[in-house]
């Protein structure tokens, strides 16, 4: 929450968001957003051990997000994959997809991205 609030300026941080619409379901580990000038939302998926399919899952959530949350349709949307255990190869793959990487250790959540990281907007 500290990174989402302080570094990204998010005003609302909601853990464990579940929504159902027209028989479809979407689960988000953490949804953070800010209205007004920033007008940005971040979706955070938290994993103990990241696998390739977790990257696909996060991208699917990002692509389906506006269908479930039309009130956020005008926001820039970014994805963050937060992991306890992550191989260097998967870290590179996540970054290549334009997703933020965060590490979790001792209850601390830290970004693990290069200085000039260009995130993908969804």
QUIKALIN-V899656 format. One record per helix or strand. SS is the DSSP state (H for helix, E for strand). FROM is the first residue (numbers start at 0). LEN is the number of residues. If there is no record, write none. Layout:
ss = (SS & SS)
from = (FROM & FROM)
len = (LEN & LEN)
This chain:
ss = (H & E & E & E & H & H & E & H & E & E)
from = (1 & 11 & 23 & 39 & 51 & 69 & 75 & 87 & 99 & 107)
len = (6 & 10 & 11 & 10 & 17 & 3 & 10 & 9 & 6 & 4)
